[in-house]
Amino acid sequence: LVLGLLGISDLQSDERARELADVDMALLTDELPPQAFADPGFIQFLQKDE
Amino acid sequence: MNTVHNLSQIQAESCLVGLARHAPGLRAALLALVWPALLLSSHAQAEETQPTSSPPAVSKPATAALPQPASGSSWHRLGQSQRQALAPLAAAWDSLSPAHKRKWLEVSKNYPTLGQSEQAKMHERMTEWAALKPQERAQARLNFGKTAEISKELTPAEKLAKWQAYQALPSEQRQELSDKAKTRPLGAAPAVKPVPAQKLAVVPPVTTAKAIKSGDVPATAAEPAASN
């Protein structure tokens, strides 16, 4: 049971790491720098502009 | 809950001792099999009983004391291609958390599929991205998804022009926009990435819903709405 639970937990961590890696790669190769997304004001600016 | 757990642990231990008395040869084998499980369960219980509202700074020393997984724990144990992909993180690698390392190792798998200019861009941005706090990164990922949604009709050059226009704003105005974003009510835990459209339930049109209610439509017609 313990080994099974550890296995499931490991699989979930792998899945989560893959999802984060996919998003991070897209974010880091975007035309905008990461600061643009880390700045909460920019998205407000875009929404206002829209 | 704790008492029940402790009782079951004591019972398991006393059972072990009883068995070992009758068959002394089994003692070592039984202890080797059951002891790690008991230790793991008590460790899980200790984590479970920690207050969830405690600030991360308090729980940090406890996690730092835990042994790190052997895979990829040290920079020198990484493969040549992994080291090449993660070169900007070489200095900070050993200070990263196991989960953070795991994510970067996943990134290193896809790194060779990128073009040269994208690889260079990623290397340039990697250090500052890794230096952000986990909460800031989570917020940036969320904003990335929202920005993609808002600016899907914009060309890359237009998006860049918007960012430059935002940076050109007076600092008071930018601060005002940031404050406005912070005051917005937050929902539940932020999603890692936007949910794909095909995963969302399709809401049946009003007329169909009325028809189902009155029993005019056969059961097969109602299936797509019920399947999600």
Boltz contact constraints between the chains, C-beta under 6 A:
constraints:
  - contact:
      token1: [A, 2]
      token2: [B, 37]
      max_distance: 6.0
  - contact:
      token1: [A, 2]
      token2: [B, 40]
      max_distance: 6.0
  - contact:
      token1: [A, 17]
      token2: [B, 102]
      max_distance: 6.0
  - contact:
      token1: [A, 17]
      token2: [B, 103]
      max_distance: 6.0
  - contact:
      token1: [A, 17]
      token2: [B, 106]
      max_distance: 6.0
  - contact:
      token1: [A, 18]
      token2: [B, 106]
      max_distance: 6.0
  - contact:
      token1: [A, 19]
      token2: [B, 192]
      max_distance: 6.0
  - contact:
      token1: [A, 20]
      token2: [B, 103]
      max_distance: 6.0
  - contact:
      token1: [A, 21]
      token2: [B, 103]
      max_distance: 6.0
  - contact:
      token1: [A, 21]
      token2: [B, 106]
      max_distance: 6.0
  - contact:
      token1: [A, 21]
      token2: [B, 107]
      max_distance: 6.0
  - contact:
      token1: [A, 23]
      token2: [B, 141]
      max_distance: 6.0
  - contact:
      token1: [A, 23]
      token2: [B, 193]
      max_distance: 6.0
  - contact:
      token1: [A, 25]
      token2: [B, 107]
      max_distance: 6.0
  - contact:
      token1: [A, 25]
      token2: [B, 110]
      max_distance: 6.0
  - contact:
      token1: [A, 27]
      token2: [B, 144]
      max_distance: 6.0
  - contact:
      token1: [A, 28]
      token2: [B, 122]
      max_distance: 6.0
  - contact:
      token1: [A, 28]
      token2: [B, 125]
      max_distance: 6.0
  - contact:
      token1: [A, 29]
      token2: [B, 118]
      max_distance: 6.0
  - contact:
      token1: [A, 29]
      token2: [B, 121]
      max_distance: 6.0
  - contact:
      token1: [A, 29]
      token2: [B, 122]
      max_distance: 6.0
  - contact:
      token1: [A, 31]
      token2: [B, 156]
      max_distance: 6.0
  - contact:
      token1: [A, 31]
      token2: [B, 159]
      max_distance: 6.0
  - contact:
      token1: [A, 31]
      token2: [B, 160]
      max_distance: 6.0
  - contact:
      token1: [A, 32]
      token2: [B, 163]
      max_distance: 6.0
  - contact:
      token1: [A, 34]
      token2: [B, 125]
      max_distance: 6.0
  - contact:
      token1: [A, 34]
      token2: [B, 129]
      max_distance: 6.0
  - contact:
      token1: [A, 36]
      token2: [B, 163]
      max_distance: 6.0
  - contact:
      token1: [A, 37]
      token2: [B, 140]
      max_distance: 6.0
  - contact:
      token1: [A, 37]
      token2: [B, 143]
      max_distance: 6.0
  - contact:
      token1: [A, 37]
      token2: [B, 144]
      max_distance: 6.0
  - contact:
      token1: [A, 38]
      token2: [B, 136]
      max_distance: 6.0
  - contact:
      token1: [A, 38]
      token2: [B, 140]
      max_distance: 6.0
  - contact:
      token1: [A, 40]
      token2: [B, 178]
      max_distance: 6.0
  - contact:
      token1: [A, 40]
      token2: [B, 181]
      max_distance: 6.0
  - contact:
      token1: [A, 41]
      token2: [B, 174]
      max_distance: 6.0
  - contact:
      token1: [A, 41]
      token2: [B, 177]
      max_distance: 6.0
  - contact:
      token1: [A, 41]
      token2: [B, 178]
      max_distance: 6.0
  - contact:
      token1: [A, 42]
      token2: [B, 166]
      max_distance: 6.0
  - contact:
      token1: [A, 43]
      token2: [B, 143]
      max_distance: 6.0
  - contact:
      token1: [A, 43]
      token2: [B, 146]
      max_distance: 6.0
  - contact:
      token1: [A, 43]
      token2: [B, 147]
      max_distance: 6.0
  - contact:
      token1: [A, 44]
      token2: [B, 177]
      max_distance: 6.0
  - contact:
      token1: [A, 44]
      token2: [B, 180]
      max_distance: 6.0
  - contact:
      token1: [A, 44]
      token2: [B, 181]
      max_distance: 6.0
  - contact:
      token1: [A, 45]
      token2: [B, 166]
      max_distance: 6.0
  - contact:
      token1: [A, 45]
      token2: [B, 177]
      max_distance: 6.0
  - contact:
      token1: [A, 46]
      token2: [B, 150]
      max_distance: 6.0
